[in-house]
Structure formats: structure tokens, C-alpha cells
Amino acid sequence: MPQYGMVIDLKRCYGCYACVMACKVKNHTPPSVFWARLLKGERGKFPNTMRQALPVLCMHCDEPSCLEVCPTGATQQLDNGIVIVDKDKCMGCKACIMACPYGARYSVEKWESYFPDGLPLSEYEEFAKKHWDDNSGCGVATKCDFCLDLLNEGKLPACVEACAANARTFGDLDDPDSEISVLIRKYRGEVLNPELGNKPKVYYLAPR
Amino acid sequence: MDPKVNGQLQKDWGLLLAIYLFLGGVGGGAYTIAAINSFLGKSMELSTTIGLWIGFPALLIGSVILIADLGNPGKFILAGLKPGTSWIARGVWIISLFMVFSFLHLVLHQFTEISKTATGMNVIAILGIIFAILTMAYTGILLGTSKGIPFWRSGMVPVLFVVSALVTGHFSIMLGMVIFNEGAATVSQLSFMAVEAVVVVVVEVLAILFFLQAAYRQPDARESVERIMRKTIFIVGYFIMGLGVPLVLMLILRYAMTESGLSAVLGVAFIGALLGLIGGLLLRLAILITGALPTLNMAGFQFRRIARPKDLKPGIGLTPPQ
């Protein structure tokens, strides 16, 4: 069984938000939900400063802290390492949201319009809301699942497909010859905040 | 509509959870003090009765509020089916067993003629105290196991919550004694409980100082400490009005009102106890709303919330765009 993971090359990422939008379009997430996010970071002191984009998603940790705190068994780790939420088992306690140091989980009480001033839902929003209710839902914890449905069809996650800079590489971490394993080995891939001990499966190649 | 940014405050746990944590603490604390007082005999009869009447109902109301706060309350029963998996699942059993023992103790104490010193009664009281302490600690452990909020990730949180639970439980009993007062007997019991209150309030002052100092030493939790120290509900509502003023009033009640009339004693006890209770709720609310996600680090970059122009005062740094 493969152990899926991702490498994000920060030298290539220029913070265009295509991954964020691709995730939104594919998963029809409500306005305040961003399974794929983009953070901006700074280094150095004025005038010698640098700015860097950091795409963030669920790290599908090997030792996920969200799994440890889930009281109902709704959070599960599949054999391929992907961490998912079974919406039919989630009671919406939000303990997993508090347990995730990467801020990857979201819960919304209700679907609110993308448009201001209480406008009725547009035709697209009605479609998206139905998709959301069928696949994730309000009141329960939700998160990125590496586009599991696309993987089952032999396709890549939407954020990987959408990356114009080819900064994202998806693959099997257990296969030493896979592109992702070679990249991590060759360019010394790092994980975010390794001191937390979650053993994330999303690696980053340092910017400069 | 903004995406979540590391370094920003969590927004998923708020007032309802604070009320639940507060009522869990009040219930556990009031029961513990009532059960201990029951061993002291007839002289503490009123405080025992009131404490037992507070313990079970407070937990019951708190549990109802907690379930109502869930995103999917209908699935609540699933939490009790896997007691070994998580602290919430263990907490469901701890609170359930505490409610059973506190309810049994209340019924036997209030509605039967069983001797207060009977062996069975003592066994129930001891089991009740054990599960009451576990309930008080659990409210802190619930936060302490939240790896995503560095401010809460401290062994001091359960300690602080247990001490605060004893304080609020104590004050809830005092409030009940003022309301259901029995004249001179109440005054002598209030005087005794004022001494107990002084001890637990002093311990809570030390616990909160240790907690904040320990959190401030962690770089990721430092922002939360700075934020909580700027919160009026924490400094004024909790620390001054919820700890300081009750402490002074309890000292006055014990040492300066020995010759005072009944109404004056009841008035001071009422104000002190009410402020102490409100302070307990504000403490939990302040800790919840100042919990921030940790900063993410990569290659020397810090990825976190950056102060926006609207956060900065004009004249200091950036000026908001006109």
C-alpha cells in the first residue's frame, strides 16, 4: 500500500493562489473554509528582508494529533496514510480543530453566501451547497483529503494539477524511486515545525 | 471570510464552552466541599446540603449546554462508546459517573433517613469526591491536550482549573447559604468558610501567576499571554473583581465583622461570593478567546498573522489608509 505525501518547492512557488482556488472549485467549500491556504512569511530585518509564500494544507501526519483527540472515531487514518473525517460519525466537538497545529481543519455552522448584504444564494452557490452537504456538511469537522476521489480515478489532487509553477509533487513516500522521494532526498525536504512530533507527510524544499 | 492564518486567535470555542467549563468546575468544586464538610458533622449541615444541591444540577445544566454547543448533537452518544480513545471520551464517562454518585448522595442525604455517617454513605461520598476531582481536572485536560493552541498546552491548566473549581464551588455554596440563611448558624458557618475561601483564593492567585509565567517562557504562547494581559475581562473582571475583591471581603468577613449584624455579614458574603463566581467564568472565557495557533517556521521565515493597518494606532507605525 502506498503512503501518499506531497512535496512543495518553495523556490518555485510565487504565491499566485491557484492552488487555493482550485481546491475551492473542486471541493465547493463555503466562504470561510480554505482547505488549501497560502501564508506569507518574512525573514530578516529592514532593509535586508525577504518575503516568501507558503502553501499550507492538511499535512496528513503520520502521527496526527487530530486522530488522538477524536472521541467518536470520525477521524480515521487510511492504509494509504491519508487522514479523513467520516461526517456520519462526527459530533462536531471541534477538539480536532484545536488539536491541529497547522490549522488545517474547519467547521462551519451554516452555509453563508459569498455575496454581502444577505443576497440569496446564486445558482452556483446552490449547487456548491448541495455538494458540500453531501460530501462534508455543516456542523462537522472538515479538511483536505488529498482529493481522495480523484486519486481513486488515477488523477492527481486538484491543487497539484492547478499549480502553474509545478511547485507541487504528489506521490508515494514509501517508494524510494518515486519523484517525491527523490526530491526529498536530493534537496533535503523539510516538514513544518518538526518539534511538534506529528511527522507530517507534506514536505517543503527550502526557498533560498 | 478571511482564510485562517497561523498566529491568529481561535474562533471555534467560545462563550458556551466557557459556561460548560465553568459549570463543570462549580459542580465538581461544590460537591467536593459539600462531601468533605459532610464528614465534619452537624455543624456544617447547611453547607453540605447546599453543596449537594449545586453539584449534580450544575453538571446536568453544563452537560446540556455542551451538547447544545456541538455541531452535530445527535451523534453525542458515539463519544461514550470508545472510552479509551481520547480525553473527551474519557471525560464523558468521568462526568457521567460523577453525576451518578452526586445524584445518589443528594437523594440519600435529602430524602432518606440513612445516617450521614453510615458506611454506604461514606463510600458514595469518597467515590463522589474522586470523580468530582477528576471532573474538575478534566475541564483543564480538555484544553491541555489541544496541541494546536500552545497557550493551553501546559500542565498548569488542569491545576489552575481544579483550584478555580474549588474557589467557584466554595463561593457557590456561600451564595446559597446567604439565600437560604438560618440566622446565627449561617453566620458561624460563613465565618468558617471565609477562612477556607481565603486559602483557596490565595492558591489560585499563585496558580494563575505560575501558569502565565510558564506560558510566557514559550515563544509560541507568548502572544496569548500578552493578549490576555490586555483583556479587561481578565485583568479587571477576573483578577481584580473576581479574586482580589472577594479575597479582601472574605478577610473582612472573618476578622473584622465578628460583632456585626446578620444582614451586614450576609451582604458582604453575597457580594464576595457573586464576584468570585463571575470571576471564575471570566477566567475560562479569557483563556479560551486568547488561544492562538502556533507560528509556522521554515528556513528562517516565520509564517504568521501580520498586524494589519487597522490594528495599528495612527501615529505608531503605519497609518490606516484614508
Interface residues (C-beta under 8 A of the other chain):
Chain A: L10 V20 P31 S32 F34 R37 L38 L39 K40 G41 E42 R43 G44 M50 Q52 L54 V56 S65 E68 V69 C70 P71 T72 G73 A74 K89 C90 M91 G92 C93 K94 A95 I97 M98 A99 C100 P101 Y102 G103 Y106 S107 E109 C138 G139 V140 A141 E190 L192 N193 L196 N198 Y204 A206 P207 R208
Chain B: M1 D2 P3 K4 V5 N6 Q10 D12 W13 L70 G71 N72 P73 G74 K75 F76 L78 A79 L81 K82 T85 S86 W87 I88 A89 V92 L142 L143 T145 S146 K147 G148 I149 W152 G291 L293 P294 L296 N297 M298 A299 G300 F301 Q302 F303 R304 I306
